Amino acid sequence: MFLVKRVNFNKTIIIKGLITAILLSCFIYLSHFSIEIKLLNSILGLASIFMLLTIPRVSLVIAGFFTGIFWFYWIAFSFIYYELIYLIPFVTIAFGLIIAFLFFLIDFIKRPIFRAFAIFALTYIEPFGFNWFKLELLFIDSYFDTSKLSFALIIMSMFFLTRKLKYKALAIIPLLFAINYSEPVKIEEPNLKIYMAKLSTSQNIKWNQRNKLNIIDRNIDEINYAIDNGYDLVVLPETAFPLLLDKNEFLMDFLKKKSIKIDIITGAMSSDEKGYYNSTFHFSNKKVKIANKVVLVPFGEEIPLPKILTDLINKIFYDSAQDYSKASKPTDFNIKGYNFRNAICYEATTDEIFQNLNETKYIIAISNNAWFMPSIEPTIQKLLMKYYAKKYNSIIYHTVNKSENLIIKP
């Protein structure tokens, strides 16, 4: 009899954790399948916070493990192109364990009020500088605001629901203040005809030298199409030209000549005495401006660990390759009188790239999502860009290889 009760107890613990992880992840998968119902997302978001406040510690750890996998399983896909396929299950489990540890800390002090404060504190924690685990995203397509204050009010509301009956009625008060009553900010779009190139180059052929000429020809076809159809600007994705573009004099001269007829934004690599850069090139009236990436992807473009560990990891897994170099500050492009802030992939989902926008509210973001396809990665990226577009009242023009181009407004 005791054994049966113990088995049922363990099952209940696991089920509670799994349900919580599903609730925390629903908004991503619903958006992935173009189901964005505000009422549904609002209810699921509130339910997930309520579960985080009430489930046992072991269930919290289980919830964290599965949440980490549901959100970030796709990150391991990039190891295919480094010929490190054997690491995929280990990397996937590692992300589950990282989030599980964070959820374990939520109940580090066994006091309900501490757990509420700890859940809010999670919104400030970025493991190894990776900031894509944002609990505020639960409400990005809901009736609630996504500010820190609103998230704190939602936690307070759900906390009251966990208390004695006489306190439960108080839950409605903070919830009312967390609702987003404001209309979306309307920003006047630039009076430019912008062509966002539609490219779908698989990662396994992108850097193969045998395919270089075909890829370059395809890029040029896109530029010629934009010129022939009277566009003011053509935008190609991150590393659309899979080479050190600044070192290719013939191609640089060719694109400069093309820029007499149209402004060209394209991703490519560049280099100098400091190292190699993931860059954006802006060609305009035979001139070129290069914007190097400011915020590098943790463990993708840089290893955020002490140098001795960084060198060891690069030696073991990346044939002693060095981390990418980076710029010290974001770059703006002036395109026919309009200022655009440059953002390369991960940058468009960080606060750093949106700071000190000053004269512009326009972001040109370029990405290469071929590393992670097929997966939910483009969906999480889109949701994060929605979050930052709202936060900074900006319009993001996102041109992507291997997934859908988007214009994201506040």
C-alpha positions in Angstrom: 0.0 0.0 0.0 2.8 2.4 0.9 4.6 1.6 -2.4 1.5 2.3 -4.5 1.0 5.7 -2.7 4.7 6.5 -3.3 4.5 5.7 -7.0 1.3 7.8 -7.4 3.0 10.7 -5.5 6.1 10.5 -7.8 3.8 10.5 -10.9 2.0 13.6 -9.6 5.2 15.4 -9.0 6.4 14.7 -12.5 3.1 15.5 -14.1 2.9 18.9 -12.3 6.4 19.8 -13.6 5.6 18.7 -17.1 2.3 20.6 -17.2 4.1 23.7 -15.9 6.7 23.4 -18.7 4.0 23.0 -21.3 2.1 26.1 -20.0 5.4 28.1 -20.1 6.0 27.1 -23.7 2.5 27.2 -25.2 2.8 30.8 -26.5 5.9 29.8 -28.6 4.3 26.8 -30.3 1.0 28.6 -30.8 2.7 31.5 -32.5 4.8 29.0 -34.5 1.5 27.7 -36.0 0.1 31.3 -36.4 -2.3 30.9 -33.5 -2.1 34.3 -31.6 -5.3 34.6 -29.6 -4.9 37.2 -26.9 -7.4 35.7 -24.5 -5.8 32.2 -24.8 -2.3 33.5 -24.3 -3.4 35.6 -21.3 -5.0 32.6 -19.6 -2.1 30.3 -20.3 0.4 32.9 -19.1 -1.4 33.5 -15.8 -1.8 29.7 -15.3 2.0 29.2 -15.8 2.9 31.8 -13.2 0.3 30.3 -10.8 1.9 26.9 -11.2 5.4 28.3 -10.6 4.2 29.7 -7.4 2.5 26.6 -6.1 4.1 23.4 -7.3 6.6 21.5 -5.1 10.4 22.1 -5.5 11.0 18.8 -7.3 8.2 19.7 -9.7 9.9 23.1 -10.2 13.1 21.4 -11.2 11.3 19.1 -13.6 9.5 22.1 -15.1 12.7 23.9 -15.5 14.4 21.0 -17.3 11.6 20.5 -19.8 11.1 24.3 -20.3 14.8 24.6 -21.2 14.4 21.8 -23.8 11.0 23.1 -25.1 12.5 26.6 -25.6 16.0 25.8 -26.7 16.4 22.3 -28.2 17.2 23.9 -31.6 20.5 25.5 -30.4 22.2 22.1 -30.7 21.3 21.9 -34.4 24.2 24.3 -35.2 26.7 21.6 -34.1 25.8 19.7 -37.3 27.8 22.2 -39.3 30.8 21.9 -37.1 30.8 18.2 -37.5 30.0 17.8 -33.8 26.8 15.9 -34.2 27.6 13.7 -31.2 27.3 16.8 -28.9 23.7 17.5 -29.8 22.1 15.4 -27.0 24.6 16.7 -24.5 24.0 20.4 -25.4 20.2 19.9 -25.4 20.3 18.3 -21.9 22.7 21.1 -20.8 20.1 23.7 -21.6 17.5 21.7 -19.7 19.8 21.5 -16.7 20.6 25.2 -16.7 17.0 26.2 -16.6 16.3 23.5 -14.1 18.9 25.0 -11.8 17.4 28.4 -12.1 14.0 27.0 -11.2 15.6 25.2 -8.2 16.8 28.5 -7.0 13.3 29.9 -7.1 12.5 27.8 -4.0 15.9 28.1 -2.4 14.3 29.7 0.6 11.1 27.9 1.5 8.9 30.9 1.8 6.1 31.7 -0.6 7.0 35.4 -0.8 10.6 34.5 -1.6 9.4 32.3 -4.5 7.4 35.3 -5.9 10.4 37.6 -5.7 12.7 34.9 -7.1 10.4 34.5 -10.2 10.6 38.2 -10.8 14.4 38.1 -10.3 14.6 35.6 -13.2 13.8 38.3 -15.6 17.2 39.9 -14.9 19.3 36.7 -15.1 21.1 36.0 -18.4 23.2 32.8 -18.1 26.5 33.3 -19.9 25.1 36.5 -21.4 22.4 34.6 -23.3 19.2 36.7 -22.9 16.6 34.7 -24.8 15.0 33.2 -21.7 12.6 36.0 -20.9 9.5 35.1 -18.9 7.9 38.4 -19.9 7.5 36.9 -23.4 4.6 34.8 -22.0 2.5 37.9 -22.4 3.8 39.3 -25.7 0.6 38.4 -27.6 -1.8 38.8 -24.6 -3.9 41.5 -23.0 -1.1 42.3 -20.6 1.8 44.6 -20.9 5.3 43.1 -21.1 7.1 45.7 -19.0 9.0 44.6 -15.8 6.4 46.4 -13.7 3.4 44.6 -15.3 5.2 41.3 -14.9 5.7 42.1 -11.2 2.0 42.9 -10.9 1.0 39.7 -12.5 3.2 37.7 -10.0 1.6 39.7 -7.2 -1.9 38.9 -8.5 -1.1 35.1 -8.7 0.5 35.3 -5.3 -2.7 36.6 -3.8 -4.6 33.7 -5.4 -2.4 31.2 -3.5 -3.2 32.8 -0.2 -6.2 32.3 2.1 -9.7 33.0 0.9 -9.9 36.5 2.3 -6.9 37.5 0.2 -7.9 35.9 -3.1 -10.2 38.8 -4.0 -7.2 41.1 -3.9 -5.8 39.3 -6.9 -7.9 41.3 -9.3 -6.4 44.7 -8.3 -2.8 44.3 -9.5 -4.0 42.4 -12.5 -6.1 45.4 -13.6 -3.0 47.6 -13.5 -1.0 45.0 -15.5 -3.4 45.2 -18.5 -2.1 47.0 -21.6 -4.7 49.8 -22.1 -2.6 51.8 -24.6 -3.0 51.7 -28.3 0.0 50.5 -30.3 2.4 53.4 -31.0 2.2 54.5 -34.6 5.5 55.4 -36.1 5.6 56.9 -39.6 7.4 54.5 -41.9 10.2 55.9 -44.1 9.2 57.1 -47.5 11.3 54.4 -49.1 10.6 51.5 -51.3 12.5 48.7 -49.6 13.0 45.3 -51.1 13.8 42.5 -48.6 15.5 39.7 -50.5 14.0 36.3 -50.2 16.9 33.8 -49.8 16.8 30.2 -48.7 20.4 28.9 -48.8 21.0 25.8 -46.7 23.9 26.0 -44.2 25.5 22.8 -45.5 26.1 24.4 -49.0 26.6 28.1 -47.9 30.3 27.9 -47.2 31.2 25.2 -49.7 33.6 26.9 -52.2 32.0 25.0 -55.1 28.7 26.9 -54.5 30.2 30.4 -54.0 29.7 31.6 -57.6 26.1 30.4 -57.7 25.3 32.1 -54.4 26.9 35.4 -55.6 24.9 35.2 -58.8 21.7 34.7 -56.9 22.5 37.8 -54.7 23.2 39.8 -57.8 19.9 38.6 -59.3 18.1 39.9 -56.3 19.8 43.3 -56.5 19.0 43.5 -60.3 15.4 42.6 -59.6 15.1 45.5 -57.0 16.7 47.9 -59.5 14.4 46.8 -62.3 11.3 47.3 -60.1 12.2 50.8 -58.9 13.2 50.1 -55.3 15.2 52.6 -53.3 16.9 50.0 -51.1 17.6 46.3 -51.3 18.4 44.3 -48.1 20.2 40.9 -48.2 20.5 38.7 -45.1 23.4 38.0 -42.8 26.5 36.6 -44.6 24.5 36.6 -47.8 28.0 36.8 -49.4 29.9 33.9 -47.8 33.3 35.5 -48.0 35.6 38.3 -46.8 33.8 40.9 -48.8 36.1 43.7 -48.0 39.0 41.7 -49.4 37.3 41.0 -52.7 38.2 44.1 -54.7 36.3 43.0 -57.9 33.0 42.3 -56.0 33.4 45.5 -53.9 33.8 47.6 -57.1 30.9 45.8 -58.7 28.6 46.5 -55.8 29.7 50.1 -55.6 28.8 50.6 -59.3 25.4 49.0 -58.6 24.8 51.4 -55.7 24.6 54.3 -58.1 21.1 53.0 -59.0 20.1 51.6 -55.6 21.3 51.5 -51.9 22.5 48.0 -51.0 22.6 46.5 -47.5 24.1 43.0 -47.3 25.7 40.8 -44.7 29.3 39.3 -45.2 32.5 38.8 -43.3 35.2 41.4 -43.0 38.6 41.4 -41.3 41.4 43.7 -40.1 44.5 43.4 -37.9 42.3 42.7 -34.8 40.5 39.7 -36.3 37.4 38.6 -38.2 34.0 40.3 -38.0 30.4 39.4 -38.8 29.5 42.6 -40.7 26.9 44.5 -42.6 27.9 46.5 -45.7 26.1 49.5 -46.9 26.8 50.5 -50.5 25.4 53.9 -51.6 26.5 56.1 -54.5 29.8 54.2 -55.0 30.7 54.5 -51.3 30.7 51.8 -48.7 30.2 51.8 -44.9 30.9 48.7 -42.9 29.1 48.0 -39.6 30.7 45.2 -37.5 28.6 43.2 -35.0 28.6 44.6 -31.4 26.9 41.8 -29.5 28.2 38.3 -30.2 26.3 35.1 -29.7 27.5 33.3 -26.6 29.2 30.0 -27.5 28.4 30.7 -31.1 30.7 33.7 -31.9 32.5 34.0 -28.7 33.1 31.8 -25.6 32.0 33.9 -22.5 34.5 32.3 -20.2 38.0 33.1 -18.9 40.7 33.0 -21.6 42.3 29.8 -20.5 38.9 28.0 -20.8 38.0 29.8 -24.0 41.3 28.7 -25.7 40.8 25.1 -24.5 37.2 24.9 -25.8 38.3 26.5 -29.2 41.2 24.0 -29.4 39.1 20.9 -28.7 36.0 21.7 -30.6 36.8 24.4 -33.2 40.3 23.5 -34.5 41.8 26.4 -32.4 39.7 29.0 -34.2 39.5 32.3 -32.4 36.4 34.2 -31.3 35.0 36.8 -33.6 36.1 40.4 -33.0 33.4 43.0 -32.3 32.7 46.7 -32.6 32.5 48.9 -29.6 29.2 50.6 -30.4 26.3 50.2 -32.9 26.4 51.7 -36.3 23.7 53.8 -38.1 23.3 54.0 -41.9 21.9 57.1 -43.6 19.7 55.9 -46.5 18.3 58.7 -48.6 17.9 61.0 -45.6 16.6 58.3 -43.2 18.8 56.9 -40.4 18.6 53.2 -39.8 20.3 51.3 -36.9 22.2 48.2 -38.0 21.5 44.9 -36.2 22.9 41.5 -37.1 20.7 38.5 -36.0 21.1 38.1 -32.2 21.8 41.8 -31.8 18.2 42.7 -32.7 17.1 40.9 -29.5 19.4 42.8 -27.1 19.0 46.1 -25.3 22.5 47.3 -26.4 21.5 47.7 -30.0 18.5 49.9 -29.2 20.2 52.3 -26.8 20.9 55.9 -27.9 18.8 55.6 -31.0 18.4 59.4 -31.0 17.3 60.4 -34.5 16.0 57.1 -35.7 13.3 54.6 -34.8 14.2 52.3 -37.7 16.2 49.1 -37.3 17.5 47.0 -40.2 18.1 43.5 -38.9 19.7 40.8 -41.0 19.8 37.1 -39.9 20.9 33.7 -41.1 18.5 31.1 -39.6 19.8 28.2 -41.7 21.9 27.1 -38.7 18.7 26.0 -36.8 16.2 24.9 -39.4 13.7 23.4 -39.2 12.8 24.5 -35.7 11.0 27.1 -33.6 14.1 29.4 -33.5 12.6 31.9 -36.0 9.4 32.1 -33.9 11.3 32.9 -30.6 13.4 35.4 -32.5 10.2 37.0 -33.9 8.6 37.2 -30.4 11.7 38.7 -29.0 11.8 41.3 -31.7 8.2 42.1 -31.0 9.2 42.6 -27.3 12.0 45.0 -28.2 10.0 46.9 -30.9 7.4 47.6 -28.2 9.9 48.4 -25.5 11.8 51.0 -27.7 9.0 52.1 -30.0 10.9 51.0 -33.1 10.2 49.5 -36.5 12.4 46.5 -37.3 12.9 45.5 -40.9 14.1 41.9 -40.6 15.6 40.2 -43.6 16.4 36.5 -43.1 17.9 33.6 -44.9 15.8 30.4 -44.6 12.8 31.8 -42.8 10.2 34.5 -43.3 11.1 38.2 -43.7 9.2 40.5 -41.4 8.4 44.1 -40.7 7.8 44.3 -36.9 6.1 47.4 -35.5 5.5 48.4 -31.8 
